[in-house]
Amino acid sequence: MMTTVKLVEQELWQREEKGLIGILPVRDAAEMTSVGSMLSQGVGSDSGERSSKIQVGTSDAHRHEGKNQQEVFQWHKTGVAARALNLSRGVEKPSGRVTYTVVLEGLCRFNVEELNTRGIYCTAKVSPLEMTKAEMEQVEQDPDFITLSRQFNTTATELISVFEQKHKTSGRIRVLLDTVPPHKLADIFVASFEMSFEEQLSMLDSVDLKVRLSKAIEIVDRHLQSIRVAEKITQKVEGRLSKSQKEYLLRQQMRAIKEELGDNDDDEDDLVALERKMQGARMPSNIWKHAQKEFRRLKKMQPQQPGYNSSRAYLELLADLPWQKASEEQELDIKAAKDCLDSDHYGLIKVKQRIIEYLAVRKLKPDARGPVLCFVGPPGVGKTSLASSIAAALGRKFMRISLGGVKDEADIRGHRRTYIGSMPGRLIDGLKKVGVCNPVMLLDEIDKTGSDVRGDPASALLEVLDPEQNKTFNDHYLNVPFDLSKVVFVATANRAQPIPPPLLDRMEVIELPGYTPEEKLNIAMRHLIPRVLDQHGLSPEFLQIPEDSVKLIIQRYTREAGVRNLERNLAALARAAAVRVAEQELTVPLNQGVEKLASQLLANRLAEGAEMEMEVIPIGVNNPEISNTFRIASPLIVDEGMLEKILGPPRFDDREAADRVATPGVSVGLVWTTFGGEVQFVEATAMVGKGELRLTGQLGDVIKESAQIALTWVRARAADFKLAAAEDLNLLEGRDIHIHFPAGAVPKDGPSAGVTLVTALVSLLGRKSVRADTAMTGEMTLRGLVLPVGGVKDKILAAHRYGIKRVILPERNLKDLVEVPTAVLSSMEIILAKRVEDVLEQAFEGGCPWRQHSKL
């Protein structure tokens, strides 16, 4: 470029009489695209109708020697002689660089015979390549040339027509067809098109007029075809201009009008607000890039397009999610957390200790993972409320997700955005609502999820509850990983059996079997009674429920693992008291409850009986001053007589077991249900028949098989128990045995009734009653072994609630007695049995009826 600038400075800028200069293309790979594109505008034209504008500049960094320039540039052999039409010089920059703008007009082609690069700029000895007048006349008579000329004129005319129609111009370009020869017109047309550098050089080298016209026809025709295709596409697009696009044009016009009126505020623009919200969301870098890409796509869309609303809703979700926003936890005070748990719940030592352990770990390691706890127990024992107490003790927000009856996997993982009406899963939606990334999340009723053709939610929870996977939880709608490792998950279930084993393995199961009567009494006095009084607008001055009355409610009106029925009965007492207070007309006079007033004038007016305006304030427990002023003559104290009057006759009686086992053939068993442990009576009777065994009580297959095993064992040991005269005597000859499990509407199943069935059969055939104070549980084998069973704590608590004093357990269940409260064990006799004979020895008064003979 240095030689070019020197040439312009000395030959064009400094001289008054400007001569001709030569324009040569260069063949250097680095420069030929840029320089070649400039020089192509000056492809030779004898008519002088074509000019080009070239900018050249210099700086110290580009000053090379001529020898080096020759090595860098490879000059083309064919060039164009040109003259300068206009020349301007730019301002010299601090770096010394000067820019010249030159407008050149190409005159004719020439061929380089000798090139000299030793001077300050290049010079060359050239020979013209133009035809003489005689040669030109001879070529114009050539039929091929005439045909090519006509073909070129036709194509050029069509191109000019399309151009004038498209740009709405007059016929000034059409004048060139009548005034300029075809071979010169070819140079003008071709110079106006975009084409490759090689095509430009080929056109420059076309000295032969027929070759030049052939190439020009090809280039012009190609350009004409591209214009036609573009017009065809434009017509199709314009033909499909829909209503939404028209609305967009109108909205754009409305926006322009508002801008002119000054009614449009950019700060209130929705997209601007959304972008500002996204910037404040503190997303991880990879997710921020994804959000930016989606936001750029949204800005290119029109509000009327189908995917606009879904894309915007997706970005709003990304902006609303708490990627790094966490609850501001208070200083970890283990003692304060323990006091918070104790104030909300009585007992539950194992659960509280686990939470305290987690707090201790968090104090030593602040970034510790949250635990995944699963509370398994009957209804009403405080599983759900315990989760909210954990959140309060940790100083975190609490959110609850109910999984009961959920059968769609999309409730956990969300729907894919390709579906109409797609939404994120319940976890992501809950985190959006709670606004922090480390809440205490309760997954309620996790054992009641189902599965169908829409997927299995329990399997989707595997990723959620796995500490190794939930760091990158992938919701189908969100489609980017979200970190759930900071969430403290608490699941609740009534039974552990329906939960899939892989899911159960990911959770720390803590069993809440139920409360003892002593625990229920403390819960009622500390929590239930104050809450019931507050809910009914009462105070202890209106209603008093002594401990003895609460004990009677627990013993005679409720037999449950939890305390819900206990709270319902207390609420019934509160409603009765509320009716009495509302109907009570006898109240203390107003002046007895009013304190001395500071104003002597006001006191005198009261004494004189003057009329005064006073504000009436409703009575309530939250207004102790007013409630102390207005009170009934005497509070309602609940006693045994009032319990029967309000709650009705007692529903349960301690003599029930003694009355039911007074007849031989009845035994008392212990079973486990979703509502906790229960006492189950088993009744057996014999009748004339064909030796069949009948079972009733809505029984499952397992318990039916246990009955068959029990009968087979008794028949095999009939002689040992003196139930038959000889070993070959058939116990069932001429008779049927019917075994019934009362409460026939309740489904029953499980192997733990084996020893109870044997005891009932031996009692029936031996005609001796079972002890009324004894209950039993255990699975048996054909050889008479007693196998361990589950739910021991629940069963013992059920026996304790029922008033049972003795419980027979399998010997291998001794380890489960550690979980039973000490107060319950101290009030009961626990008997461990290894074989069925041990059970029978303890089930009857005075031992098993070994020597009695059945006459049935």
Secondary structure, 3 states (H helix, E strand, C coil): CHHHHHHHHHHHHCCCCCCCEEECCECCCCCHHHHHHHHHCCCCCCCCCCEEEEEEEECHHHCCCHHHHHHHCCECCEEEEEEEEEEEECCCCCCCCEEEEEEEEEEEEEEEEEEECCCCCCEEEEEECCCCHHHHHHHHCCHHHHHHHHHHHHHHHHHHHHHHHHHCCCCCCCHHHHHCCHHHHHHHHHHCCCCCHHHHHHHHCCCCHHHHHHHHHHHHHHHHHHHHHHHHHHHHHHHCCCHHHHHHHHHHHHHHHHHHHCCCCHHHCHHHHHHHHHHCCCCCHHHHHHHHHHHHHHHHCCCCCCCHHHHHHHHHHHHHCCCCCCCCCCCCCHHHHHHHHHHHCCCCHHHHHHHHHHHHHHHHCCCCCCCEEEEECCCCCCHHHHHHHHHHHHCCCEEEEECCCCCCCHHHHCCCCCCCCCCCCHHHHHHHHHCCCCCEEEEECHHHCCCECCECHHHHHHHHCCCCCHHHEECCCCCCEECCCCCEEEEEECCCCCCCHHHHHCCEEEECCCCCHHHHHHHHHHHHHHHHHHHCCCCCCCEECCHHHHHHHHHHHCCCCCCHHHHHHHHHHHHHHHHHHHHCCCECCHHHHCCCCCCHHHHHHHHCCCCCCCCCCCCCCCCHHHHHHCCECCCEECCHHHHHHHHCCCCCCCCHHHHHCCCCCEEEEEEEECCEEEEEEEEEEEEECCCCEEEECCECHHHHHHHHHHHHHHHHCCCCCCCCCCCCCCCCCCEEEEEECCCCCCCECCCCCHHHHHHHHHHHHHCCCECCCEEECCEECCCCEEECCCCHHHHHHHHHHHCCCEEEEEHHHHHHHHHCCHHHHHCCEEEEECEHHHHHHHHECCCCCCCCCCCC
